Amino acid sequence: FWLKSFGLSVRCNISEYSHFAMGKSLFAFALAGVAAGDDVCCYAGCSQKPTSCNPVGQYCSLSSDNCVNNCAGEWCPDSPSPPSPTPTPPAPTPTPSGATFCPDPSNDFFAEFGNVQWSSSGWTIQGNGRVSSKASLNLVGGFLEFDMELSGAHGGVNNNLYATFPEGGNHGMGSYCDSGGSCSTCCAEMDFTENNGHCFQATTWHSARDGSDHDGTAHTGSIGTSVHIRADWTSSNSLAVSVDGRLSSGDGFSDVMATYGAVLYSSQWTGWVPGSCSGDGNLAASSFTVSNLRIQGSVVQGPEPTRCSGNYSVSVV
């Protein structure tokens, strides 16, 4: 990720961004640390590493405010590897168009890193962590909906669920990508929600893949401690997003969605958060929960998620 609002582009060079106080406060389907890699601070792979890190070039400590302030907005080019490699998904599984999925969180998603707690209905992320779907999905003509509980979220921390659209071999599912401009594997990104605690949320998409500002917004506005979000696509590329029944719409690069499929992510990080909400930016203490994820679409790559039972009815926005 990069800093995308207000026309800012911040690279991993401390002299370019040290005047921003990012650690305490400012946006691919995904959720985690700092964008482009979605991890906190100075991981290996940065072309410049903050001198405030001790030792220089190593991970920043969440308890080191000076280091976090210097690092949190760096948007480094390459994501660090998760503690264990993401398994390579099996060959594509053809799925009838319009199937409705009720994913089993612990079977249909990976815990890529961090503190992730699974339940029968979803997952909770505490501090810096990220989960990802095992399949990439075409949602054109379908929808995605979920609930997010934010009572444990801290202001100044980005809580999110988004998708990225890898274009490489194996649809890029073995390695992370997003729309950051200097990453080694950039790709289009769709943010279903990025929110700053329970203050403000944004739904945006980034098809340029060059780190520029987002090129579309479907919904921005305030939210509460819990929110229901639904995104519907039509085959003509119209995207409608409902946040607790408040409906907004826009365009939504359905060609990319249909060709490459959307890999879903969920994570949280410090750095850029939507809106201007006060808060302590305490990532380690922050948590949020995603539950009741429902998807209507077709599988482009990977194993088919768990289908909904016959008595599941699709709500109409």
Summary of the structure (lengths in Angstrom):
residues: 317
radius of gyration: 17.9
end to end distance: 30.6
largest distance: 58.0
contacts: 1199
relative contact order: 0.25
helix: 9%
strand: 38%
